[in-house]
Amino acid sequence: MVLNPFLPRFACRGFLVAAVAATWTACDTRPPTAPTQATPAPEWFSDVTARVGVDFVHRAGTNFFMPDQVGSGIALFDANADGLPDLYLLQNLGDDTARHRLFLQQPDQTFQDGSKGSGLDLGTRGMGAIAGDVNNDGLPDVVVTELGATRLFRNMGQARFEEVTRSAGIDNPRWAAPASFLDYDRDGWLDLVVGNYVDYDPTQVCEDVHGRRDFCAPQAFAGLPARLWRNTTGTPGAAPRFQEVTESSGLAQAHGAALGLVCADFNGDRWPDIFIADDGRPNRLFINQHQGRFTEEASVRGLALNAMGHTAANMGVAYADLDHDGLGDLFVTHLAEEFHALYRQDQPGLFTDAVARFGIQSQAWRGTGFGTVFADFNSDGLLDLAFVNGLVRRATPPHSPTLPGVDPWWAQYAQRAQLFQGTETNRLVDRSPANAALCGHAAVGRSLALGDLNLDGRPDLVIGNVGGPARILYSIAPAAGHWLRLRLVLPEHGGRDALGAEALVHTPKGTRWAVLQPATSYLASHEPVLHFGLAPHETVTGITVRWPDGTSEHFTAPPLDTSTILRRGTGTPP
């Protein structure tokens, strides 16, 4: 996340990046040359934060306490089972003056503060939040990661939550950052993996290249293992119970500095694996060996290092089939002075960093990326890419205006977000300058969550900023084609969302693939619904769902431009 403070003399050297055929200098302050832009189009987003009633402002300290610049997690989920996505936003100041807040969406699409009495309004050093039904009662529960803890909150109904961390057997007194649910043993119960960051020593003092006090780099501290808990609840609706299996599963074999996390099938065997983006260290990929065991295989599968064979400041993650070949591709955000990585899955389980092939190195400006999402914002059948930026080392004030409400102290770390549009050639074209609502103001961007908040069939964005206001951006991109929204549920497991399931939407032009894994991006949990954009005049001939237990079903095509619930057991064999 930050440059190594012990190597300041190398911070501004030039690099020849042969793999992407480009030369650049890490500390070159000249304005970058803007790449060729796509045909001008209307703004894709509208900032509706004030209109919908979300008045959350993240507060952070100003004494270079390293955890202050990491958090601002987001969870989008239906907290009160009314069919509308709600919003949970975290603070990390660590006292009662800055509490986490739960915003409940109303039928008129405004949000009301439902924090008081919810059980979720803690004043802790929160990092990330995820939602999932751990006791198969049909209600999504919540996990919050913190500096020094991982907490589990059981949903008691009507947006009321009870902390059950201790009774459930969750004990993680570390700096927990990303987390995810997965059913790694395919028994129908959601298990929990938590990525720990570094073994932080708050007495460590670090300086920048000019000898001024600044945030420490992750390399100043030892890495930690990720931790895995197996769900042993056993009875639907019962109090959650977990058993830690970090050692026996093999996750303890490799340490790192976890910031990004993706749980999905990375090698095509229908068992969920665990990818961890490690800050300033090689990434980890734990491949599920079945029988409760994992082996770390990031290096042999091409995911440990970037295209130049180097480690990088791996932070945010997005996982989707960018080139429509039926295989998931992985985007990982890095520092402004590094190229982001886009690992294309060439064949099941083997990846190559193909950032140059997809064109992402051609940017209107460079930023230090964190939360990121793939989504078809304009429903043209092509995936677009968005990510938020925010420095981790102070810099000169940004040339662009700072987002109103950002703490002046944190403005020295502010950067603009970026947006890339997908094209027929699979290259992503920078559309940031044309999208002021998302990219026009600088902030210390961290978390980015995706969901259709106003239920109009277009993916919206929620942004979490350090030391500044959260933002709600509705998608207003003119639709070029049609869309489908799919919710995948397991009736035999309380009707919970089928996290880890894969959907294949079949069209005459080919098959679109996506995995239902809300816990990606950066310290975020998306709305647990899959959105598919479809090209103009494209039709759907059917849908295949690969359920988390390895079975598959085929479903008839629903009407276009609709949201559909697909329930396991109601389809036919493929």
Disulfide bonds with the S-S distance in Angstrom:
Cys206-Cys216 2.12
